[in-house]
Amino acid sequence: MLHADNITIQYGDEHVLDSFSCNIGRGAFACVTGASGCGKTSLLKAFLGMAPLCRGTIRIDEHVLDEHSCNAIRKKVAYLPQDLALPYDTVAEAAVHILKIGNMRFDQSARLLLVANLQRLGLEADLLDKRLCEISGGQRQRLMLAVLALLNRELWLLDEPTAALDIASRDYVIDFLLEQQRQGKTIVAVSHDMWFASQCSVIIRL
């Protein structure tokens, strides 16, 4: 599913990740862990074609990621960044715009599926009626996971999906992601949380 072959990520004169390789099979739930600044987020961005490779190749479904294939490959990917600066007023408005990016409509059917996902993540349905400024960072993370599931992308790239969560909320997220894995999704998550890593089928230490 996802293969990195001897990649080096470089910003200016600094090598953030040097000669790194990995193979993540279809349907795996992989956790990328390591010390701060070791290149975890840069690796996720490289998988999206958003970080500069000065050496090596990345392949997704045997297609080499480059300037020609990047847009097509991104259509297979659901990405959750660590910093969620959502430029919308209400939760429902954010859902509408994110689904629109995926060429989906926020109709009644989508709303019902989203409510079901929110409940699986320990959130109430009335969250959709709130303003984004009224909900916490942890609620935003879980909201985004609920929306990403509607996009039905094959590959999920998640940057610290449980960083702002308490233990109970973290458990909801793990159960939700394991459910997505059972449905055939391939998940690659960055996390400092070793308990989170222990729930994954693959651990990649940088």
C-alpha positions as CSV (number, residue, x, y, z in Angstrom):
1,M,0.0,0.0,0.0
2,L,2.6,2.6,1.1
3,H,6.3,2.2,0.5
4,A,9.2,4.6,1.3
5,D,12.5,3.7,-0.3
6,N,15.6,5.3,1.1
7,I,14.0,8.8,1.3
8,T,15.7,11.9,2.6
9,I,13.7,14.9,3.5
10,Q,15.6,18.2,3.5
11,Y,14.7,21.8,4.3
12,G,17.4,24.1,3.2
13,D,20.7,22.6,4.5
14,E,19.0,20.5,7.2
15,H,18.2,16.8,6.7
16,V,15.0,16.2,8.8
17,L,14.9,12.5,7.8
18,D,17.8,10.7,6.3
19,S,17.8,7.4,4.2
20,F,14.5,6.2,5.6
21,S,12.6,3.2,4.3
22,C,9.4,1.4,5.3
23,N,6.7,-0.8,3.9
24,I,3.1,-0.5,5.2
25,G,0.8,-3.1,3.9
26,R,-2.9,-2.5,3.0
27,G,-5.1,-2.7,6.0
28,A,-2.3,-2.0,8.5
29,F,-2.7,0.3,11.5
30,A,0.8,1.9,11.8
31,C,2.1,4.2,14.5
32,V,5.1,6.5,13.8
33,T,6.8,7.4,17.0
34,G,10.0,9.0,18.2
35,A,11.4,12.1,19.9
36,S,10.3,15.6,19.0
37,G,11.9,16.9,15.9
38,C,12.9,13.5,14.5
39,G,10.8,14.0,11.4
40,K,7.5,12.3,12.2
41,T,5.2,15.1,10.8
42,S,7.5,15.6,7.9
43,L,7.2,11.9,7.0
44,L,3.4,12.2,7.0
45,K,3.7,15.3,4.8
46,A,6.0,13.5,2.4
47,F,3.4,10.8,2.0
48,L,1.1,13.6,0.7
49,G,3.8,15.1,-1.5
50,M,4.0,18.1,0.8
51,A,7.6,17.7,2.0
52,P,10.7,18.0,-0.2
53,L,12.5,14.8,-1.0
54,C,16.1,15.2,-2.0
55,R,16.6,11.4,-2.4
56,G,14.5,8.3,-2.6
57,T,11.0,7.5,-3.7
58,I,7.5,7.0,-2.2
59,R,5.0,4.6,-3.8
60,I,1.3,4.4,-2.9
61,D,-0.4,1.4,-4.5
62,E,2.7,0.9,-6.7
63,H,2.3,4.4,-8.1
64,V,5.4,6.6,-7.6
65,L,4.5,9.8,-5.8
66,D,5.7,12.8,-7.9
67,E,4.4,16.0,-9.3
68,H,2.4,14.2,-12.0
69,S,0.7,11.6,-9.7
70,C,0.4,13.8,-6.6
71,N,-3.2,15.0,-7.1
72,A,-4.6,11.6,-8.0
73,I,-2.9,10.0,-5.0
74,R,-4.2,12.6,-2.6
75,K,-7.8,11.7,-3.6
76,K,-7.1,8.4,-1.9
77,V,-5.9,10.0,1.3
78,A,-7.7,11.4,4.4
79,Y,-5.3,13.7,6.3
80,L,-5.7,15.0,9.9
81,P,-3.1,17.6,10.8
82,Q,-2.2,18.2,14.4
83,D,-3.0,21.9,14.3
84,L,-6.7,22.3,13.4
85,A,-7.3,25.9,12.3
86,L,-10.7,25.5,10.8
87,P,-11.7,28.7,9.0
88,Y,-15.5,28.3,9.5
89,D,-18.1,29.6,11.9
90,T,-20.1,26.6,12.9
91,V,-19.4,22.8,13.2
92,A,-22.0,22.1,10.5
93,E,-20.4,24.6,8.1
94,A,-17.0,23.0,8.6
95,A,-18.5,19.6,7.7
96,V,-20.2,21.0,4.6
97,H,-17.0,22.4,3.3
98,I,-14.8,19.4,4.1
99,L,-17.2,17.1,2.3
100,K,-17.4,19.5,-0.6
101,I,-13.6,19.1,-1.0
102,G,-14.3,15.3,-1.4
103,N,-17.0,16.0,-3.9
104,M,-19.7,15.0,-1.4
105,R,-22.9,16.7,-0.3
106,F,-23.9,17.3,3.3
107,D,-27.4,16.0,2.7
108,Q,-29.7,14.3,5.2
109,S,-28.1,10.9,4.7
110,A,-24.6,12.3,5.2
111,R,-25.8,14.1,8.4
112,L,-27.2,10.9,9.8
113,L,-23.9,9.0,9.1
114,L,-22.0,11.9,10.7
115,V,-24.1,11.9,13.8
116,A,-23.6,8.1,14.1
117,N,-19.8,8.6,13.8
118,L,-19.9,11.4,16.4
119,Q,-21.7,9.1,18.8
120,R,-19.1,6.3,18.2
121,L,-16.5,8.9,19.2
122,G,-18.2,9.8,22.4
123,L,-19.8,13.1,21.1
124,E,-23.4,14.2,21.2
125,A,-25.4,14.9,18.0
126,D,-26.0,18.5,19.1
127,L,-22.3,19.3,18.5
128,L,-23.3,20.0,14.9
129,D,-25.4,22.9,16.1
130,K,-22.5,24.6,17.9
131,R,-20.0,27.3,16.9
132,L,-16.5,26.1,16.4
133,C,-15.3,28.6,19.0
134,E,-17.5,26.8,21.6
135,I,-15.9,23.3,21.3
136,S,-12.6,22.1,22.7
137,G,-9.5,21.0,20.7
138,G,-10.2,17.4,21.6
139,Q,-13.8,17.7,20.3
140,R,-12.4,19.2,17.1
141,Q,-10.1,16.3,16.6
142,R,-12.9,13.8,17.0
143,L,-15.2,15.8,14.8
144,M,-12.6,15.7,12.0
145,L,-12.2,12.0,12.4
146,A,-16.0,11.6,12.1
147,V,-16.0,13.7,8.9
148,L,-13.0,12.0,7.4
149,A,-14.8,8.6,7.7
150,L,-17.5,9.9,5.4
151,L,-15.0,10.6,2.7
152,N,-14.2,6.8,2.6
153,R,-10.6,7.3,1.6
154,E,-8.3,4.2,1.4
155,L,-5.4,5.7,3.3
156,W,-5.6,7.8,6.6
157,L,-2.7,9.9,7.7
158,L,-3.2,11.3,11.2
159,D,-0.9,13.6,13.1
160,E,-1.2,13.1,16.9
161,P,-5.0,12.2,16.8
162,T,-5.2,11.8,20.6
163,A,-2.9,14.6,21.7
164,A,-5.7,16.8,23.2
165,L,-7.7,14.0,24.7
166,D,-8.3,12.5,28.1
167,I,-8.1,8.7,28.6
168,A,-11.8,8.1,28.0
169,S,-11.9,10.1,24.8
170,R,-8.6,8.4,23.6
171,D,-10.3,5.0,24.0
172,Y,-13.2,6.1,21.8
173,V,-10.7,7.2,19.1
174,I,-8.8,3.9,19.3
175,D,-12.0,1.9,19.0
176,F,-13.1,4.1,16.1
177,L,-9.8,3.7,14.2
178,L,-9.7,-0.1,14.8
179,E,-13.2,-0.2,13.3
180,Q,-12.0,1.7,10.3
181,Q,-9.1,-0.7,10.0
182,R,-11.5,-3.7,10.1
183,Q,-13.3,-2.0,7.2
184,G,-10.2,-2.1,5.1
185,K,-8.6,1.3,5.7
186,T,-4.9,1.7,6.0
187,I,-4.0,4.0,8.9
188,V,-0.7,5.7,9.6
189,A,-0.7,7.8,12.8
190,V,2.0,9.9,14.4
191,S,1.9,9.7,18.2
192,H,4.1,10.2,21.3
193,D,1.6,8.0,23.3
194,M,3.1,4.6,23.7
195,W,-0.2,3.1,24.8
196,F,-1.7,4.3,21.6
197,A,1.2,2.8,19.7
198,S,0.7,-0.5,21.5
199,Q,-2.8,-0.8,20.0
200,C,-1.4,-0.6,16.4
201,S,-0.4,-3.5,14.2
202,V,2.9,-1.8,13.1
203,I,5.2,0.5,15.1
204,I,7.8,2.6,13.2
205,R,10.3,4.3,15.5
206,L,12.3,7.2,14.1
